[in-house]
């Protein structure tokens, strides 16, 4: 797998040297001349950000804080030897390491490898710890009992969460009201229980559907029950 590294450096010559050295080592390198450009390039596919501290506009510290609001990607600060850069300030802002200019190619590669190794281990551990059910824009964390729609967490009651998890666990399987009631409530089903299921389905749709009147996630199969579709079904 080729690692993607974003180099954020306003000095063209230093940026070119970094790109050339990292590219020779087999990395895919993206470039940004300032913090504003960098924020437009940050995504889930980045493996490392090399970030100059002193830049026009957004400083490296400010850029780091913006990145940290949405990403755990490793950040390696670059600082001039004569600058007043405070290592503590950089680490508190969310930086993982720093490197002083001028630096050798050996030091650059050693610090890059160390950060990538640490991040890879972290990601693998996170994937092992967390399992998700995903459908359309919805993502359900089975580890933490959380539901997300795109980047927004949706607050569900315990019954709503268990109902959604049940439906998502068997995509397109039709669950009767009795199936749902006995699985979620854990009690014997009676005729009046059907209304209880309907009410909770309605509440759940109000929270997860773009248009509850035209549901794309929780679909009704008349006379049979409910099933989980996707936003494109």
N, C-alpha and C positions, 0 to 999 in steps of 0.2 A: 504494500500500500504506500502510495506517495503522500507524504505529509505536506499540508498547505501552510505556508508561513506568510503572514502579512508584515511587511516592513514599512514603518511609518517614520520617515526621515525627510526633513525639509532641505538638507544639504544634498544636492544632486550627486556629487562625487561619492560621498559616503554611502548613499543609497545604492549607487551603481556597484560599488565594491561589495556591499552586502548581498545584493542580488546575484552577482556573478559567482561569489564564493558559495552561496547556498545552492544555487542552481547546479554548479559543478558537483556538489555533494548529493544531488538527486532530489532536492526538494522543489516543490512548486511554489514560486514566489509571486506574491501580489505586492503592488507598490501604492503608497499614498504619500502625498507631500505635506499633509497637515491632518489635524484631528478630525476636521469636518469630513474630509474624504475617507478617512479611516473608518468612521462610524457607518458609512454607506457600504463598506465592504465586509463588515463583521457579520458572519453567519454561523450556522451550526457546523459547517464543514471545515472551519479553521482549526488548526492544531496548535498554533503559536502566534503571538503578536510581539514583534520587536519594535519598541516604542521610544522615540526620542523624547527627552524631557522638555527641552527648550524649543518651542515651535511658535510661529505666529498664530494668532487666533487662539483656539483651544490649546492649552498647555498639555504636556504629556500626562500630568497628574489628573487634569480635568477629563481628558480623553479616557484614561484608565477607569475613572469613576463611572463614566457613561457606559463603557463596555461591561463593567462589573454589574451594572443594573440588570443585565439580561444574559450574561455569558460567564462561564467558568474557565474560558480558554486561558492558558498560561500567558503571562505578560512579562517580557524581559525589557527592563528600562535601559536606555542608552543615555549616559550623562558625560559631559565634558569634564576633564580632570579639574579645571579651574572653576567649575560652576558651584553654586551654593546648594546643590541638590542634597536634600536630607534623606538619607536611606530609610529612616523611620517613616517619614512622610510618604515615600513611595510604597512601602510595604503596607501601611495603613490604608492607602488608597486602593489597594487590591493587587499591587504588583507582586510577582513571585521571585524575581531576582533582578539584579542590575549589573551593568558592565560599563566600565569607564573607558572613554576614548582617550588616546588611541588604544586599540586592542589588537591582539594577534589573531590570525585565522584559527590557530589551535584553540585559543580561549573561546572564540565565538562558537566553534563547533562543539566544544565540550559542554558549554552552557546550554546550547540548543538541544543536544542529545539528552542532557540531564532533565530538562523541562519536558521534552517529549516523552521520555520514559516514564516520568512521574505522572503525566497526564494520561498516558495510555493505561497505566495500572489503575488510576482513579476511575477512568471510564469503564474498564472491564469490571471492576468491583461494583460500580454503580449499576451496571447492567445485570450483574448477578443478583444484587440485592433487590432491584426493582423490576417488577414485571407489570406490563401494561396490557390492557385491552384497548384496541384502537378501532374506531369506526368513523369514517368521514372526518369531520373536524373534532370529534370527541376522543378523549384519551382518559382511561380510567386506571389509576394506580392501585393495584391490588395490595401493594406493600403498605401504603399510607392512607388507603380509603379516600382518595381524592379524585375529583372529576374536573377535567379541564376541557374547555372549548377554545381552540386556537391557543392564545396565551392568557386567557381569562379563567380563573378558577370558579367553578360553579358550586355553590353551597347547597348540598342536598341533605335531607333528613336521613337517618339510618335506614328506614324502610325504603325510601326512594333510591338510595345508593344500592341496596341489595337487589331491588327490582331491576335497576338498570344493569347491574353486573350479571344477573341471571340471564336477561335477554341478550346481552352482548356475548355471553359465553358460548352461545350456540347460534351463530349468525344465520338468520333466515328460518330457524326452527320456529314453528308456531307453538306458543305456550297458551294453553287454555287458562281461563280465570282460576280454575281449580288448581292447575299446576303452579301458577304464580302464588296463589294464596297459601297453599300448603308448603311451598318452598321458602317463601319470604317470611310469612307470619309464623310458620311452624305449628299451625293449628288445624284441626279437622275443618273441611270445607262444608259450608251450608249455603243454601240458596241465596240468603241475604249477603253472603260474602262477596258475591259478584259485584255488588254496588261499591263495596269497599275497595276492590281492585280498580274499578272504573274511576273512582275519585282520585286515587293515588296516581293512576296513569295520567289523568288530566293535569294534576299538579306537576308531575315529572315533565310532561311535554311543555308546560308553561316555562320551565326553567332551561330546557336544552334545545328546543326547536326555535328556528328563526321565525316560523309562522306556525303556532300550535294548531291552527285550523287546517293546515296542510302539512301534516307531519311527514318528515322524511326519515326519521330515526325509528320512532316507535309506531309501527303501522298496525292498523286494525284489520284483521281477517274476519269479516262478518260471519257470525255463527260458529266460529272456531277459536278465536282468541287473538293474541298479539304476537308480533315478531319484530326483531330488530333489523332494519334495513341499513342503508347508508345514504349519505347526502346526494349520491348520484343514482340511487336506485329508483 
